[in-house]
Amino acid sequence: MALRKKVLFLQLPQIDNDLHGDTENIPLAAAYLQYAAEQEGASPTHEFIHLPESATAYDNPNLLSVMVNLKPDIIVCTLYLWNIERTVRMMQEFRTLQPTVRILFGGPEAAMSHPFLFKRPIADAIVVGEGETVFPALLRSFKTRQPVNFSTVAIRTPKGYRWGTRLPAPVRLSHQIPPPGYEACRPDAKGMAYLETSRGCPRHCTYCRYPHLRRSMSFLEPDDILSQIAALLKLGAREIRFVDPTFNAHPRFRDILLRLAAFNRKGSLSFFAELNAERVTDEEADLLAKARFVDIEVGVQSRDATVLKAIRRPTSLIRLDAGIKRLTRRRIRTTVDIMYGLPTQRLKDVRQSLNWALKLRHANIQCLQTLLLPGTELRELRAEWRIQSQALPPYAVTKTSTLSPGDFQSVEHMIAQHPTLRSDVPTPRFVGRKLDLFAEQITASSPPRPCVAGEHDWPKMQAFGSHRPFLPHEAAGDLGPIPGTQNRRAFLFTGADLFARRKAIASFIGRAIRELPDNLFQFVLVPEAEEPLDLLDELIAIIRRHPSHLIDRYASVALKNKIASRRLMIQLPRGRSISREWTDDADSILSAAFF
């Protein structure tokens, strides 16, 4: 009997500096694709596998090692703007290690007009849009070596990628949704579960992918929705997040709320959803509260009718305001989204929209920079609106015909100054005896006597969390791997006269960034006495010399010309006297350079 082909699903997580929050990386796409393939009879010929949970925190080399040991025949990658650069980088390396592997790209970031996805022939196929009816056919095509012919699938050929001509079969949500027992659909350890009740969106906003990906809508019947929720509750769900872009676009929305309110009479579950507030009636607001919807997100974007027209988002501000008040009066936490960087938008509108939102009671306000996402109408019309944006993710808009770069900085200054608008995670302190450091901490000690070239290996590999020292110096020869395993890592440089070792420290920092460009680093100096502050300037210059990391391109960091991904810090030694003037000067230098 022939061995089954191993299909590995890969969805790399977002990496951030938050030491206390949880990063969501729910592989719903993998669950949908696996279920679709199994429904088409793929189980006898294919084995579907996933990365171990612990591996998602690994850096690229260690994660690649895990993947190689899994020996996949096919790798299916879900691309988002927060993981596309890293995924492409890793898949290029994996193809070098395993040339016969088949690689599939899909997900929200896959778009026909993508700025860099098609420039390197890494993937065997790139799928744009829904994949449930396409994925089984691709698996069959790899077996028969007969390429698929779908207009939403680009197949790699010796002459580049070739698009098919036939539209794939439409996705019917009631047929494609996996049962709650599926691994990715089960509640997580904290009881969080996700449920899709509709596919598509009634709006046609120019900045969003939905109008390009699906023109029609598909819905689950209320009976099916309640069955899914009942099953999730039995599996340990405590909170269910509806992932629909507009939950109340469902034609039987009132019926769904009536059933949810009756089912959840004891309050065993809490719910989250995104709604069109214009359509919320008093009765629906009552039912949302009775059903225990504890968090509702409402996209407002702008209060200017000209802006709303330009982004094809017609809105009745009177009905919108009434709907939001109906939600907040019932003490439902309402998250209101305001955007800046939209076509025709001026700084005055952003300020007025924010001031309006900040007066709302029981509301949480998000002020979001417009992103010029691949595959959106706004990206196609960028010349018309004279929009400039970043070339790489997150593709943030940086200038329009009506907003200057200075206006963008003004908005970010407003956000940073307001305690309820600030959403990112700045460094609590750069200089101190106790710092917020990543869990993986590796110490680099100065040698006890002058170091002779070639005397030590640099660096010595350390076990995770062992804190044993490696010895950085300027010796030539085999440097070995950068010590550690995680994608968030702190290196502590200890010892006397760090300034005299600045070249070795700078060399190590540069190599760590070059070899692990997707990692987040904390480079921590642990001096025994006050060091010349020129040391900080030299090390900052080394860090700035390298290409930016994704999190450095978000507005709160980029518009301040700071760095959030590779930070320099100083841990003050215990039992030694360091002057307040020196620590203040050091903190001023570091806080000016890093976020």
Buried (B, 14 or more C-beta within 10 A) or exposed (E): EEEBBBBBBBBBBBBBBEEEEEEEBBBBBBBBBBBBBBBBEBEEBBBBBBBEEEBBBBBBBBBBBBBEEBEBBBBBBBBBBBBBBBBBBBBBBBBEEBEEBBBBBBBBBBBBEBBEBBEEBBBBBBBBBBBBBBBBBBBBBBEEEEBBBBBBBBBBEEEEBEBBEEEBEEBEBEEBBBEBEBEBBBBBEEBBBBBBBBBBBEBBBBBBBBBBBBEEBBBBBBEBBBBBBEBBBEBBBBBBBBBBBBBBBBEBBBBBBBBBBEBBEEEEBBBBBBBBBBBBBEEBBBBBBBBBBBBBBBBBBBBBEEBBEBBBBEBEBEBBBBBBBBBBEBEBBBBBBBBBBBBBBBBEBBBBBBEBBBEBEEBBBBBBBBBBBBBBBBBEEBEEBEBEBBEBBBBBBBBBEBBEEEBBBBBBEBBBEEEEBEEBBBBEBBBBEEBBBBEBBBBBBBBEEEBEEEEBBBBBBBEBEEEEBBBBBEBEEEBEEBBBBBBBBBBBBBBEEBBEBBEBBBBBBBBBBEBBBBBBBBBBBBBBEBBEBEBBEBBBEBBEEBEBBBBBBBBBBBBBEBBBBBBBBBBBBEEEEBEEEBBEBBBEBBBEBBB
